[in-house]
Structure formats: C-alpha cells, structure tokens
Amino acid sequence: MADSGEQTTVDKNAERMKKLKELHLKRNEARKLNHHEVVEESRRSSLPTNWEARKRRADWELQEIEERKAADEEGKDYDRSKMMGMQADVVHKMNEARRRKRNPDQGFADYEAMTMRQYERLTRQMKPDMKTYEAQKEIMGEDFYPSTNTLIQGAHYPSKDAIDRLVDDQGKQEEKRTKFHRRRLYDPDAPIDFINERNRKFNAKIERYFGDYTEEIKQNLERGTAV
C-alpha cells in the first residue's frame, strides 16, 4: 500500500511539473509575442501618418505596371481590357475626372494669366488656310521667312477672308463686353432718401418688406398732402 501511495504522489508531482513547464512555455511565448507587438507598434508610430495609404498606392501602381506589361506582351490594349471589367457609371466618372484634370479652370489669377487664357482660346478657334499659305510661300520664295538680312519687311498681306474673320471676331468680343457689367451698389437715377450707407441698406430692407403697403403714404409725403 505504501509503494502504491508513493507512486501516486510521484505521478501527481510529475503531472504538476509538466503543467508548470507548459505554463512557463506559454508565458515565454506570450512575452515574445508581446515584445513583437511593442516593437511593431513603435515602428508604425515612427512612420509618416499617410504611410499605409502610400504603401497601398505603391502596391497598386506596381501591380498595374506588371499587368500593363503582360498585356503589351500579349498584344492587348490594357486600358480597354480594364474598362471592360468596370461598371459604366464608374468609367463615366473616371473620364469626367480626367477631362477636368486636363482642362482645369483656375479662375482669375492675374491679368497676364487672363490674357494668356484668352490668347489660347482664340488660337484654338483659328483654322489655318494651308492652301493660301503654300501659295504665298511659292510666290515669295526665300522672302517668305524674313531674317535680319531681309530688306523688304511687311510682305505678308492677309487675305479678304482672314480680314473678315478678324472683324467678325472683334465684333463678337465687343458684343460680349457690352453684355458684361458689374452690379452697381445702388441705382444712380433713384431718388436719394438716405444719409449714409447704413441708412441706405436699412431703407432698402424696409422697402423690400413693406414697400407695397406704404407706397401711397410715401407719395402723399412727397406731394405734401399727407394728413
């Protein structure tokens, strides 16, 4: 009986030591994982705030380059193949975004930029007359391209159609300028019934809300017939 009791005690101690060893292994494993997470968190905190977005963008660009290269090797149009797998509304939005990006409207920056925009707009409307150009070039010869050694200047004469186009364009610009006008702060022909700018705004507000009801009283006051 004593031997069996001692054997049982030995088995229990061995089982406890085994469990204790497993607990030690789990603790060491948890410590290593915890240390790894701390190091990884410290590394992430030292990176720029937009690092994840930049990394995703770089991965996407790298994947696109590889797919485009594979499509070129197969003789396929990568952009067309990509569009075929996308929804129509998404493709439309992408094309609209590209169009706006190609032709951005920066608005008014300075007069030099405004003049340049007008020049580009006018030159886009011009359609060169290559037939007349070649005819003048054949007639004038080397004088068609004057240089510092050219004695005769001003040998280029515009055609009647070119003059008509110039006159028509000037007329359109003049008509556009006449339609544009700055909004006046007040009507200069209206009667002056205010003493300062603040009083003018107050009178305009009163007129907007109660003008229809006080029109007769105002006329009587102006005529001097008010009771």
GIJOUR-V75487 format. One record per pair of residues at least 24 apart in sequence whose C-alpha atoms are under 7 Angstrom apart, sorted by the first residue. I is the first residue (numbers start at 1). J is the second residue. If there is no record, write none. Layout:
# GIJOUR-V75487
I;J
I;J
This chain:
# GIJOUR-V75487
none
